[in-house]
């Protein structure tokens, strides 16, 4: 009887490879991804020579440069990472696989349904996967009866060499491995440190613990870690076919402020006019920027309620543009998730608009009664292009809108 097998495709340092593009020769030197904009001063993925000098991903940049003064920083390129990783997943789908991937560089797919079209055995499936990835991507392959075990097997495989296949007892294979491997699951990221303080250092020691004790101490994460250590895992959840609806506009030099907001407004209009939208509202969107000095920035925004109103979408996205740390070369907008059809949403907002204005007016009156007339003000644009900040905007009293028939 054939056992259930999961294949893991692991491409280490994928984000660094994507950022280097055709400069992959730099991987033989101490190289690291520079901190992402507005994400803290921590370096990203690092090359093997940098790791050998004590620099690791997530380390503060000051400490990394102290340990390795010759460390070269490369601007991160999340847009290119995302595009290249989608190409990798497309290649897996071309051989019949249904990949699951939570982060770029690691993907899983079931091999059982592919045996019949690739020679009848697991070796044929792995060979087809190797051909689909190509020599340029390389990567490591591992196969095991569970997702976690296949990931551990891929970690032990050598690049561009034979994969590590674990069957039929994954628990025996996992027993001598470090419990720190549990960090590969986001929900278990902090668990290995606690286990180490308790004296549990390997997955075998974890698997020997009683489930009741782990449930009392750690709850659901503890039971999940126990299942992983014993070779069990949750079912795969393959990605849904993407619906690419995106627009990009090239920008002149030194565009910022209102000009950048106008470019975003144009992109929103283009996205809403795309035929692929099919009248649906937008639930989540992603704003992306390519910087003049190199590198990219990407920020996903989920709307509080799905909408096709360009003004509401602009209000939600424009705030993100203020976070840009450098001049932009191009601005892009992509639909991440669609909402329900948008035909009747205007009536919905019209019906509740009066009630919302009444509640807002009552809140303003209560604030003024408690703190004085200056408690509720609004900002008015006067001369946004002025070089003097104090001339751009002024504060004016917020209008006191009373419901009709209210003579107070």
C-alpha angles and dihedrals in degrees: 000000000000116000124228108262132191121198119212121205109200123183107179119215091011095157091051092048091051093049093049092052106173093359096080090132085079089072087083088064132062101279132158138173112260118240114281119246113276091357100104131266097289125125120239129219115345135206123250094256090052090048090051089057091054101265114134135177113276095026117138110261094235092055092045092053090046092054093042113023090180094056111137116215120213121198110248117245109199092168093058091043090054094046095048093046091052087053089054091051090048089055091053090050091052090064090050100265124138102214128205117202131170096176138018113271099033127074135163133198137169115256101194097084092049100055094088094056097042106051101296099274142071093258090063092051092050092047091052090049091051091051091048093053093048129206095284094063096034105166133165126278130205133173129198140142092266138041095242094046091050090052091052089048092052090051089058094046118096120237114269090000134106113303123244111249119196119197148186102347112038093172091066091051092048097045099087095041123104119265088228087082087078087078088079086081111071093215091057099045096117098037101083093060091055092046090052091054087052091052097255106131106153134049089240091059089048092049090054093059120100115257093227092059092049092048091052093047103037108011118208095351090057093052091047091051090049091053091050092050090051093051099260126120144167119273119271119261107207118211119262118245106271122240102211109207109159141139132196132192129195114232132210117242122288096013112167143137116017094001091057090047091052090052089052090049089054092050091051090052091050093049092049089051095053115115092221089070090071094197095303124140122240120252102176134009136183125219115206132186133191111209125225091233093050135271130072141247127211131184126181118211125194114203118229088234128011110262145171094196107119093207094054091047091048092052091052095048103036092071090064092058090065088066095064110122098196142026114287126234096188138004125214137187126196132181109236098179136005127221133207123302111296101214097105100035095094091060090049093055093043091054095051097035095087092049091050092050090050092051091047092050091050090050090051092051092050092049092051092047091053101039108017137259094304094060095092118044135153132215118243125194111237107159110350092175093056117121090219112078094210091060096053100072139012134198116241132178113274110245113257101225111193124193116259112274093023104126097176 
